[in-house]
Amino acid sequence: MKRVALVTGASGGIGSAICLRLAKEGYSLAVHYNSSKAKAEEVVFKINSLGFEARAFYAELTKSQAAAALISECIFNFGGLDVLVNNAGITDDGLILKMGDEQFSRVISANLNSCFYCTREALSYMLKRRAGRIVNISSVVGLSGNAGQANYAASKAAIIGLTKSCAKEVASRNICVNAVAPGYIETGMTENLSEAVKARILERIPLARSGSEEDVAAAVSFLCSECASYITGQVLVVDGGMNI
């Protein structure tokens, strides 16, 4: 029986790694993108070249109607939806005294609102089937905060609250809702950090190394598997011990 997973923000490093991991686990992949069509199509090509099914879908997820259309399009094209991974998000850093209203709202909308819109639409389908998995990508800064990232940290902390609330609401219908909170992961965004900044970050990590996109993908894969069928409302922290 075909299993279908939708990953939002799938054109980025972590999103694409999640897609590839789930494809290898036997899922057909709906690869969502907003601005990076070429990268999303590259992810689809990689999955197809491995002999698995994938298609790219565009949506501006800060609009509830677009999120609803994305879920409907995914179900129409693949025949169902078993897993939703809410990975879409942005950063726009700045000290809070210099952070403008629009700068704050833009990050909240892209990170939190998109997660809410997609979750609401996916649950309307999953509740009827009495089955499903939702994994929300949060961050360790949602647990500890981070100077210069008030907007981002607030959005990621709110995702944890959303995760736990949803988990309580839908557990009776055999739907598990969990979050993954990555720490310092080597991605395209972290490549621009100076060596001095990277060294300071590594000093705070007990495992004394950065994580990989595949480390995050493995955590997501676990929460989507039957091995995690009795786990819901939890936050799986993938940070090498940074938040201990």
Secondary structure by P-SEA (a helix, b strand, c coil): cbbbbbbcccccaaaaaaaaaaaaacccccccccccaaaaaaaaaaaaaacbbbbbbbbccccaaaaaaaaaaaaaacccccbbbcccccccccccccccaaaaaaaaaaccaaaaaaaaaaaaaaaaaccbbbbbbbcccccccccccaaaaaaaaaaaaaaaaaaaacccccbbbbbbbbccccccccccccaaaaaaaaaaccccccccaaaaaaaaaaaacccccccccccccccccccc
